[in-house]
Amino acid sequence: MTSILALGGAHIDRRGRISGDTAPGASNPGSWRQEAGGGVFNAARNLARLGHQVTLISPRGGDAEGDAVAIAAEAAGVIDRPFTFLDRRTPSYTAILERDGNLVIAMADMELYRLFSPRRLSVRAVRDAFQAADAVITDANLPEETLDVIAATGKRLGKPVAAIGISPAKVLRLSNALADLDFLFMNEAEAKALSGHEIDDFRRWPEVMTALGLKGGAITRGGQEAVAWMGGRNACLAPPALVSIGDVTGAGDGFAAGFLDAALSGAALENCLKSATASARIALESEMAASEQLSRALLASTLALVPEAEILL
């Protein structure tokens, strides 16, 4: 069993879904869903459901929302080790989705994550968790200086470190840590923000990201081809079309979990990309940010629906 340390966002997701055609600037009929979420927490739950031993460390408020995150972690089999601030509220992410599940607009109340300073990483329990882990995953919800130390610590200890970009604004927090990361998972908007480049041919993204110091990673492009690179090899894969989307929230985190799961087993790049695509598909088909149905068996059956990746020369 692979041991993974997850450091980053674990908060409350509130998602409103419009039931008809979206009318900007007007009242829209719809419904609300609330659940625990967060980039690294979604990935952590996916990895735990795939059989990994995952320990989560993240800031938490002393409120009902913080309790809800703890309950969700236990349900998914994630070992929860939060920093709890009794006088603060747990961070939240509020999104409005169109009828087809695509995002209209979102707001993130993430002030508490600023308190996850590098000093927190020197706590004995965190140091022990780093030592015990086979790999580390984090996300750009954390402060830049904390991400720098996480990546550097993983590199010093010889642990693979993966990161999730989260948003075009937040991915910039990883700029100084790129050379210490083994994988970075982004969408194309985040890749453009990080690199400062507009790319005519998506196949050039590995070249651009490698020049920035990134050894490996992947860039998703919604329903279009994703591109990935690792070990000096590049690949792309066009995800199969979905009849319907349950919710786009968590798809990128599912992608990251599927890729990392395969990479930690020693899989080749093309198989890591295929696994990532299958895991993202499972997330997209679910109305939850991290599908409760995810399992080894479901991932295997979903892989059969995903085409082979193309190796780029």
C-alpha positions in Angstrom: 0.0 0.0 0.0 1.4 3.4 -1.0 1.4 6.1 1.6 0.6 9.6 0.4 0.7 12.9 2.3 -1.8 15.5 1.1 -1.4 19.1 2.1 -3.7 21.8 1.0 -7.4 22.7 0.4 -10.1 20.8 2.4 -13.2 23.0 2.7 -16.9 23.3 1.9 -18.1 23.4 -1.7 -21.5 25.1 -2.3 -22.8 24.7 -5.8 -25.9 26.2 -7.3 -27.2 24.6 -10.5 -29.5 26.6 -12.8 -32.4 24.4 -14.0 -33.2 26.3 -17.2 -31.4 28.5 -19.7 -29.0 30.9 -17.9 -30.2 34.5 -17.7 -27.3 36.8 -16.7 -28.2 39.6 -14.4 -31.5 38.0 -13.4 -33.0 35.6 -10.9 -32.5 32.0 -12.1 -34.5 29.0 -10.8 -32.2 26.1 -9.6 -31.1 24.1 -6.7 -28.2 24.1 -4.2 -25.8 21.3 -3.2 -23.3 21.5 -0.3 -20.5 19.0 0.4 -16.9 18.9 1.5 -14.4 19.7 -1.3 -11.1 21.3 -2.0 -8.5 20.5 -4.7 -6.1 18.3 -2.6 -9.0 16.9 -0.6 -10.8 15.7 -3.7 -7.6 14.1 -5.0 -7.0 12.6 -1.5 -10.4 10.9 -1.4 -10.0 9.6 -4.9 -6.6 8.1 -4.0 -7.9 6.6 -0.8 -10.7 4.9 -2.7 -8.1 3.5 -5.1 -6.4 1.8 -2.1 -3.7 4.2 -1.1 -3.1 5.2 2.6 -3.7 9.0 2.5 -3.0 11.4 5.3 -4.6 14.9 5.0 -3.1 18.0 6.7 -5.0 21.2 6.2 -6.3 24.2 8.2 -9.8 24.0 9.5 -12.2 26.3 11.4 -13.8 25.3 14.7 -17.3 25.2 13.1 -19.9 22.9 11.7 -18.3 23.1 8.2 -15.0 21.9 9.7 -16.9 18.9 11.2 -18.4 18.2 7.8 -14.9 18.0 6.3 -13.8 15.6 9.0 -16.8 13.4 8.4 -16.2 13.3 4.7 -12.6 12.4 5.2 -13.5 9.5 7.5 -16.1 8.2 5.0 -13.5 8.1 2.2 -10.9 6.4 4.4 -8.6 9.5 4.5 -6.5 9.9 7.7 -7.4 13.5 8.8 -4.8 15.5 10.7 -6.1 19.2 10.6 -4.7 22.3 12.1 -7.9 23.6 13.8 -8.4 27.3 14.5 -11.4 27.4 16.9 -12.0 31.1 16.4 -12.0 31.0 12.6 -14.4 29.7 9.9 -13.6 26.9 7.6 -12.8 28.0 4.0 -15.5 27.7 1.3 -16.0 27.6 -2.4 -19.3 28.8 -3.9 -20.0 28.1 -7.6 -22.9 28.7 -9.9 -23.3 26.1 -12.7 -25.3 26.1 -15.8 -27.9 23.4 -16.5 -25.3 21.2 -18.3 -22.9 21.4 -15.4 -20.5 23.9 -16.7 -19.3 26.7 -14.5 -20.8 30.2 -14.8 -18.9 31.9 -11.9 -17.4 31.0 -8.6 -16.2 32.7 -5.4 -13.5 31.4 -3.0 -13.4 32.4 0.7 -10.0 31.0 1.5 -8.5 33.4 4.0 -7.7 30.7 6.6 -5.2 29.0 4.3 -2.9 32.0 4.8 -2.3 30.7 8.3 -0.7 27.5 6.9 2.7 29.1 7.1 6.0 27.3 6.5 6.4 27.3 10.3 3.5 24.7 10.4 5.7 22.3 8.4 8.2 22.2 11.2 5.8 20.7 13.7 6.9 17.2 14.7 3.7 15.5 13.4 4.1 17.0 10.0 7.8 16.1 9.8 6.9 12.6 10.7 4.2 12.5 8.1 6.7 13.6 5.4 9.1 10.9 6.5 6.4 8.2 6.4 5.0 9.1 3.0 6.0 7.5 -0.3 4.7 10.6 -2.2 3.3 14.1 -1.5 0.5 16.0 -3.2 -0.4 19.6 -2.6 -2.4 22.4 -4.2 -2.1 26.1 -4.9 -4.6 27.0 -2.1 -1.6 27.4 0.2 0.7 30.4 0.5 3.6 30.6 -2.0 6.3 30.4 0.7 4.6 27.2 2.1 4.4 25.6 -1.3 8.1 26.3 -1.8 9.0 24.5 1.4 6.7 21.6 0.7 8.3 21.0 -2.7 11.9 21.5 -1.4 11.2 19.1 1.5 9.9 16.4 -0.8 12.9 16.8 -3.1 15.3 16.6 -0.1 13.7 13.5 1.2 13.5 11.9 -2.2 9.7 11.8 -2.2 7.8 12.5 -5.5 5.8 15.8 -5.1 2.7 16.6 -7.2 0.7 19.8 -7.2 -2.7 20.9 -8.5 -2.9 24.4 -10.1 -6.4 25.3 -8.7 -6.9 28.5 -10.7 -5.1 30.9 -13.1 -4.5 33.3 -10.2 -3.4 30.7 -7.6 -1.1 28.6 -9.9 1.3 31.5 -9.8 2.1 30.7 -6.2 3.9 27.6 -7.6 6.3 29.6 -9.8 9.3 29.3 -7.5 8.7 25.6 -6.7 8.5 24.3 -10.3 12.0 22.8 -10.4 11.3 20.8 -7.1 8.0 19.4 -8.4 7.7 16.0 -10.1 4.2 16.7 -11.5 2.0 19.7 -11.9 -1.6 19.3 -13.0 -3.3 22.3 -14.7 -6.0 23.3 -17.1 -5.0 25.4 -20.1 -6.0 28.7 -18.6 -3.7 28.0 -15.6 -0.9 27.0 -18.0 -1.2 30.3 -19.9 -1.1 32.2 -16.6 1.9 30.3 -15.3 3.9 30.5 -18.5 2.8 33.9 -19.8 2.4 32.3 -23.2 -0.5 31.9 -25.7 0.1 28.6 -27.5 -1.3 28.0 -31.1 -0.6 24.3 -31.0 -1.3 22.6 -27.6 1.3 20.0 -28.4 3.9 22.6 -27.6 2.9 22.8 -23.9 5.4 20.2 -22.7 8.2 22.1 -24.4 7.1 25.4 -22.7 6.6 23.8 -19.3 9.9 21.9 -19.4 11.7 25.2 -20.2 10.2 26.5 -16.9 11.8 23.6 -15.0 8.8 21.3 -14.7 9.9 17.6 -15.0 6.4 16.2 -15.5 2.7 17.1 -15.5 -0.4 17.4 -17.6 -2.6 20.1 -19.0 -6.3 19.5 -19.6 -8.4 21.3 -22.1 -12.0 20.5 -21.2 -13.4 18.1 -23.7 -10.4 18.6 -26.0 -7.1 16.7 -26.0 -5.1 16.7 -22.8 -1.3 16.7 -23.1 1.2 15.3 -20.6 4.9 14.9 -20.2 7.2 12.8 -18.0 10.7 11.3 -18.3 11.5 13.2 -21.5 8.4 11.8 -23.3 5.2 13.7 -24.3 1.7 12.3 -25.0 -1.8 13.5 -25.8 -5.2 12.0 -25.5 -8.7 13.1 -26.6 -11.2 12.2 -23.9 -14.3 10.4 -25.2 -17.5 12.4 -25.3 -19.9 12.2 -22.4 -23.7 12.0 -22.9 -24.2 14.1 -19.8 -22.1 15.8 -17.2 -23.0 15.4 -13.5 -20.7 18.3 -12.4 -17.4 19.7 -13.6 -16.3 20.4 -10.0 -13.5 18.0 -9.1 -12.8 16.7 -12.6 -9.3 18.1 -12.6 -8.6 16.7 -9.1 -9.9 13.3 -10.3 -7.5 13.6 -13.3 -4.6 14.3 -11.0 -5.4 11.4 -8.7 -5.7 9.0 -11.7 -2.4 10.1 -13.1 -0.6 10.0 -9.8 -2.0 6.6 -9.0 -0.7 5.1 -12.2 2.7 7.0 -12.0 3.3 5.6 -8.5 2.8 2.1 -9.8 5.5 2.7 -12.4 3.2 3.0 -15.4 4.4 4.5 -18.6 3.4 8.1 -19.5 0.7 7.0 -22.0 -0.9 4.7 -19.3 -0.8 7.5 -16.7 -2.6 9.8 -19.1 -5.2 7.2 -19.9 -5.8 6.5 -16.2 -6.1 10.2 -15.5 -8.7 10.6 -18.3 -10.7 7.6 -17.0 -10.6 9.0 -13.4 -11.7 12.4 -14.6 -14.6 10.8 -16.6 -15.8 9.2 -13.4 -15.7 12.5 -11.6 -17.6 14.2 -14.4 -20.3 11.6 -14.4 -20.9 12.2 -10.7 -22.8 15.1 -9.1 -20.2 15.0 -6.3 -16.7 16.6 -6.4 -15.2 13.2 -5.5 -17.3 10.2 -6.7 -18.3 7.9 -3.9 -18.5 5.1 -6.5 -14.8 5.3 -7.5 -13.0 2.0 -7.0 -10.4 -0.1 -8.6 -13.0 -2.1 -10.5 -14.8 1.0 -11.7 -11.6 2.6 -12.9 -10.7 -0.6 -14.8 -14.0 -0.7 -16.5 -13.9 3.0 -17.4 -10.4 2.6 -18.8 -11.9 0.3 -21.5 -13.9 3.4 -22.7 -10.8 5.6 -23.1 -8.7 5.5 -26.3 -5.0 5.0 -26.3 -2.8 8.0 -25.8 -0.7 9.3 -28.7 3.0 9.6 -28.2 4.3 12.9 -29.5 7.6 13.0 -31.3 
